[in-house]
Amino acid sequence: MSIARGSLNELETQYLLAKELGFCALDDSYSEMIERLFALVNGLRNSLNAQR
């Protein structure tokens, strides 16, 4: 799971840089999608930990 979280962190960083540099729209839907993905990965991790 840490690889997935690391990849999401990298995606978030790249998105924030692109947004800051004006390469993408100032739309917050991408931020919301990234946050939703973090929640899904955390939920999956918690579920797998509970099964152990």
C-alpha positions in Angstrom: 0.0 0.0 0.0 2.9 2.4 0.6 3.8 2.3 -3.1 0.2 3.3 -4.0 0.3 6.1 -1.4 3.7 7.3 -2.6 2.5 7.3 -6.2 -0.5 9.4 -5.1 1.8 11.8 -3.3 3.9 12.1 -6.5 0.7 12.7 -8.6 -0.5 15.3 -6.2 2.9 17.1 -6.3 3.0 17.1 -10.1 -0.6 18.4 -10.3 0.2 21.2 -7.8 3.3 22.2 -9.8 1.4 22.1 -13.1 -1.4 24.2 -11.6 1.1 26.7 -10.1 3.0 27.0 -13.4 -0.2 27.5 -15.4 -0.1 24.3 -17.3 -3.6 23.2 -16.2 -6.9 24.8 -15.3 -7.5 26.1 -11.8 -10.2 23.5 -11.4 -10.4 21.8 -8.1 -12.0 18.6 -9.4 -8.5 17.0 -9.8 -7.7 17.8 -6.1 -11.0 16.2 -5.1 -10.3 13.1 -7.2 -6.8 12.8 -5.6 -8.2 13.1 -2.1 -10.9 10.5 -2.9 -8.1 8.1 -4.1 -6.2 8.7 -0.9 -9.4 7.8 1.0 -9.9 4.6 -1.1 -6.3 3.5 -0.6 -6.5 4.1 3.1 -9.8 2.2 3.3 -8.3 -0.7 1.5 -5.3 -0.7 3.8 -7.5 -0.6 6.9 -9.6 -3.4 5.5 -6.6 -5.6 4.8 -5.1 -4.9 8.2 -8.4 -5.8 9.9 -8.3 -9.2 8.1 -4.9 -10.1 9.5 
